[in-house]
């Protein structure tokens, strides 16, 4: 790994630490706006389990204006009204304006603003604003991971905690119940309802791995860059080519010595579980 603060060959020169700090400051300001906002809530999808609020839409609109101002020539797309760019430019911001919307609506203080910059499709800069805690995680490819203004520090813990999405649990229960039983015998399972924050908690060492069938790229990629810059491994647990940004990622982020064994078990669970 390159020395902290040095640009890696995959990272454009314009993606420097000054840009990372500007992104952190932007998300901190938007986080304060979220806390002060009153939300109108609507159902999203036919089952009514997912929700979208006026706050999601307002924050995405703010990001669509503010991010190209931080990096002229870049474009923005995100969860709300996602549309794949017909001819993507070299630099694209992928945003989740409120990761954990259902938590936000319920008053559960686990939700975040997640932003990742893709250079020719590769994540090179990311920030995740833990809105209730007022804490921003960030990373630059080859430049390390940070919590607030300080380099991220991993915690050693004997706790065997992991986060598994409810869609993946459903797939395991239907298609590989023995694998689910084995996981539950070896690990304490959690689902915090915000994939970006789960990945940041894995980066800090609080969770040993995070697995999801249904997370999309805007849920995953920001936290995944932070986690990999902290030394974790991220990838698909299913074989095959990388999916589109708006398709289930079937992703695993784990400590390197755990990744392969866990991925082999999860690969027995292909399915269509969609509940976060």
C-alpha positions as CSV (number, residue, x, y, z in Angstrom):
1,X,0.0,0.0,0.0
2,X,1.4,3.5,-0.8
3,X,2.4,5.7,2.0
4,X,-0.5,7.7,3.5
5,X,-1.2,10.8,1.5
6,X,0.6,9.6,-1.6
7,X,-1.3,9.2,-4.9
8,X,-1.5,5.7,-6.2
9,X,-1.2,5.1,-10.0
10,X,-5.0,4.4,-10.2
11,X,-5.9,7.7,-8.6
12,X,-6.1,10.9,-10.8
13,X,-3.9,13.7,-9.6
14,X,-6.9,15.9,-9.0
15,X,-8.2,13.5,-6.4
16,X,-5.9,14.7,-3.6
17,X,-6.2,15.1,0.1
18,X,-7.5,18.7,-0.3
19,X,-10.5,17.2,-2.2
20,X,-11.1,14.6,0.5
21,X,-11.2,17.3,3.2
22,X,-13.5,19.4,1.1
23,X,-15.8,16.4,0.7
24,X,-15.7,15.8,4.5
25,X,-16.7,19.4,5.2
26,X,-19.5,19.2,2.7
27,X,-21.0,16.1,4.2
28,X,-20.7,17.5,7.7
29,X,-22.7,20.5,6.7
30,X,-25.3,18.3,5.0
31,X,-25.5,16.1,8.1
32,X,-26.5,19.2,10.1
33,X,-29.2,20.0,7.6
34,X,-30.6,16.4,7.9
35,X,-30.8,16.8,11.7
36,X,-32.7,20.1,11.4
37,X,-35.1,18.9,8.7
38,X,-38.7,17.8,8.9
39,X,-39.4,14.9,6.6
40,X,-42.4,14.0,4.5
41,X,-42.4,10.2,4.1
42,X,-43.6,8.0,1.2
43,X,-43.6,4.3,0.5
44,X,-41.0,3.1,-2.0
45,X,-41.8,-0.2,-3.7
46,X,-44.9,-2.3,-3.8
47,X,-44.5,-3.9,-0.3
48,X,-44.2,-0.7,1.6
49,X,-41.1,-1.9,3.5
50,X,-38.8,0.7,2.0
51,X,-39.4,4.4,2.4
52,X,-38.2,7.6,0.8
53,X,-38.4,11.0,2.4
54,X,-38.3,14.6,1.3
55,X,-34.9,14.7,3.1
56,X,-33.4,12.0,0.8
57,X,-34.5,14.0,-2.2
58,X,-33.3,17.3,-0.9
59,X,-29.9,16.0,0.1
60,X,-29.4,14.3,-3.3
61,X,-30.3,17.6,-5.0
62,X,-27.8,19.4,-2.9
63,X,-25.1,16.9,-3.8
64,X,-25.9,17.1,-7.5
65,X,-25.0,20.8,-7.3
66,X,-22.2,20.8,-4.7
67,X,-20.1,17.8,-5.9
68,X,-19.4,19.1,-9.5
69,X,-18.5,22.4,-7.9
70,X,-15.9,20.6,-5.8
71,X,-14.6,18.8,-8.9
72,X,-15.3,20.5,-12.2
73,X,-16.0,18.1,-15.0
74,X,-17.4,15.4,-12.8
75,X,-21.0,14.1,-12.9
76,X,-23.4,12.8,-10.2
77,X,-25.8,10.0,-10.0
78,X,-27.4,8.3,-7.0
79,X,-30.0,6.1,-5.4
80,X,-33.0,8.5,-5.8
81,X,-34.0,8.5,-9.4
82,X,-30.9,6.5,-10.4
83,X,-30.1,6.5,-14.1
84,X,-27.0,5.0,-15.6
85,X,-25.1,7.6,-17.5
86,X,-25.3,7.0,-21.3
87,X,-21.7,8.0,-21.8
88,X,-20.1,8.1,-18.3
89,X,-17.3,10.7,-17.9
90,X,-14.0,9.7,-16.3
91,X,-15.1,11.0,-12.9
92,X,-18.6,10.1,-11.5
93,X,-19.9,10.7,-8.0
94,X,-22.2,7.9,-6.8
95,X,-24.3,9.0,-3.8
96,X,-26.7,7.6,-1.3
97,X,-28.3,10.7,0.2
98,X,-29.6,8.8,3.3
99,X,-28.4,5.3,3.8
100,X,-30.7,3.9,6.4
101,X,-33.9,5.9,5.6
102,X,-36.2,3.5,7.5
103,X,-34.0,4.0,10.6
104,X,-34.2,7.7,10.1
105,X,-38.0,7.6,9.9
106,X,-38.3,5.4,12.9
107,X,-36.0,7.6,15.0
108,X,-33.3,5.0,15.2
109,X,-30.0,6.9,15.2
110,X,-28.2,4.8,12.6
111,X,-28.2,6.5,9.2
112,X,-25.6,8.1,7.0
113,X,-24.8,10.2,3.8
114,X,-22.6,8.1,1.6
115,X,-20.6,9.4,-1.4
116,X,-18.0,7.7,-3.5
117,X,-16.1,9.1,-6.5
118,X,-15.5,6.6,-9.4
119,X,-12.6,7.2,-11.8
120,X,-13.3,5.1,-14.9
121,X,-15.5,2.9,-12.7
122,X,-13.0,2.4,-9.9
123,X,-13.7,3.9,-6.4
124,X,-10.9,6.4,-5.6
125,X,-12.4,8.7,-3.0
126,X,-15.2,8.2,-0.4
127,X,-16.8,9.7,2.6
128,X,-19.6,8.4,4.9
129,X,-21.2,10.9,7.3
130,X,-22.6,9.2,10.4
131,X,-25.3,11.9,10.8
132,X,-26.5,11.3,14.4
133,X,-23.0,11.0,15.7
134,X,-21.6,13.9,13.6
135,X,-18.7,11.8,12.5
136,X,-17.3,11.5,9.0
137,X,-15.4,8.5,7.8
138,X,-13.3,9.0,4.6
139,X,-10.7,7.5,2.4
140,X,-8.7,8.1,-0.7
141,X,-7.4,5.1,-2.7
142,X,-3.8,4.6,-1.7
143,X,-4.1,7.4,0.8
144,X,-5.5,5.6,3.9
145,X,-8.7,5.8,5.8
146,X,-9.8,8.4,8.3
147,X,-12.3,9.0,11.1
148,X,-12.8,12.8,11.4
149,X,-9.4,14.4,11.0
150,X,-7.4,11.5,12.3
151,X,-6.2,8.3,10.6
152,X,-8.6,5.5,11.2
153,X,-7.5,3.1,14.0
154,X,-8.7,-0.5,14.1
155,X,-9.7,-2.0,17.4
156,X,-8.8,-5.5,18.4
157,X,-11.7,-7.3,20.0
158,X,-12.5,-10.9,20.9
159,X,-16.2,-10.3,20.0
160,X,-17.3,-12.4,17.1
161,X,-19.7,-10.0,15.5
162,X,-20.7,-9.8,11.9
163,X,-23.4,-8.0,9.9
164,X,-25.6,-10.0,7.4
165,X,-28.4,-8.4,5.4
166,X,-31.9,-9.7,5.8
167,X,-32.1,-10.5,2.1
168,X,-29.0,-12.7,2.4
169,X,-30.4,-14.4,5.5
170,X,-33.6,-15.1,3.6
171,X,-31.6,-16.7,0.7
172,X,-29.5,-18.8,3.2
173,X,-32.6,-20.0,5.0
174,X,-34.2,-21.1,1.7
175,X,-31.2,-22.4,-0.2
176,X,-28.4,-23.2,2.3
177,X,-29.9,-23.7,5.8
178,X,-26.9,-25.6,7.0
179,X,-24.6,-22.7,6.1
180,X,-26.9,-20.3,8.0
181,X,-26.9,-22.6,11.0
182,X,-23.1,-22.8,10.9
183,X,-22.8,-19.0,10.7
184,X,-25.1,-18.6,13.7
185,X,-23.1,-21.1,15.6
186,X,-19.8,-19.3,15.0
187,X,-20.9,-15.6,14.9
188,X,-23.2,-13.1,16.6
189,X,-25.3,-11.7,13.7
190,X,-26.3,-8.1,13.5
191,X,-28.1,-5.9,10.9
192,X,-27.8,-2.2,11.6
193,X,-29.9,-1.1,8.6
194,X,-27.2,1.1,7.1
195,X,-24.8,-0.8,4.9
196,X,-22.4,2.1,4.6
197,X,-22.1,2.4,8.4
198,X,-21.7,-1.4,8.8
199,X,-18.8,-1.3,6.4
200,X,-17.2,1.6,8.4
201,X,-17.7,-0.3,11.6
202,X,-15.9,-3.3,10.0
203,X,-13.1,-0.9,9.0
204,X,-12.8,0.0,12.7
205,X,-12.7,-3.6,13.7
206,X,-16.1,-3.7,15.5
207,X,-17.5,-6.1,12.9
208,X,-15.4,-9.0,11.6
209,X,-17.3,-9.1,8.3
210,X,-20.2,-7.6,6.5
211,X,-22.2,-9.5,3.9
212,X,-25.2,-8.5,1.8
213,X,-27.1,-9.9,-1.2
214,X,-29.2,-6.9,-1.9
215,X,-27.0,-3.9,-1.4
216,X,-26.5,-1.7,-4.5
217,X,-23.3,0.1,-5.5
218,X,-24.4,3.3,-3.8
219,X,-24.9,1.3,-0.5
220,X,-21.6,-0.5,-0.8
221,X,-18.8,1.4,-2.6
222,X,-18.1,4.3,-0.2
223,X,-17.9,2.1,2.9
224,X,-16.0,-0.5,0.9
225,X,-13.2,1.9,-0.1
226,X,-12.9,3.0,3.6
227,X,-12.7,-0.6,4.7
228,X,-10.2,-1.7,2.1
229,X,-8.0,1.3,2.9
230,X,-8.2,0.1,6.5
231,X,-6.8,-3.4,5.4
232,X,-10.0,-5.4,4.8
233,X,-10.9,-7.3,1.6
234,X,-14.0,-6.5,-0.4
235,X,-15.6,-8.4,-3.3
236,X,-18.4,-10.5,-4.5
237,X,-19.1,-13.9,-2.9
238,X,-20.8,-15.1,-6.0
239,X,-18.8,-16.0,-9.2
240,X,-19.4,-14.0,-12.4
241,X,-18.9,-10.5,-13.7
242,X,-19.5,-7.4,-11.7
243,X,-23.2,-6.4,-11.7
244,X,-24.5,-3.0,-12.7
245,X,-24.6,-0.3,-10.0
246,X,-28.4,-0.7,-9.5
247,X,-28.3,-4.5,-9.3
248,X,-27.7,-6.6,-6.1
249,X,-23.9,-6.6,-5.5
250,X,-23.8,-10.0,-3.5
251,X,-20.9,-8.5,-1.6
252,X,-18.6,-9.5,1.2
253,X,-16.2,-7.3,3.2
254,X,-14.0,-9.2,5.6
255,X,-10.7,-9.5,7.3
256,X,-8.4,-11.0,4.6
257,X,-7.8,-14.3,6.5
258,X,-11.6,-14.9,6.7
259,X,-12.7,-13.8,3.3
260,X,-12.3,-17.0,1.2
261,X,-13.9,-19.4,3.7
262,X,-16.9,-17.1,4.3
263,X,-17.4,-16.5,0.6
264,X,-17.5,-20.2,-0.2
265,X,-20.3,-20.7,2.3
266,X,-22.3,-17.7,1.1
267,X,-22.0,-18.8,-2.5
268,X,-24.4,-21.6,-1.7
269,X,-27.1,-19.0,-1.3
270,X,-28.0,-17.5,-4.7
271,X,-31.5,-16.0,-4.6
272,X,-33.5,-12.9,-4.9
273,X,-33.9,-11.7,-1.3
274,X,-34.4,-8.0,-1.5
275,X,-35.1,-6.8,2.1
276,X,-32.4,-4.8,3.8
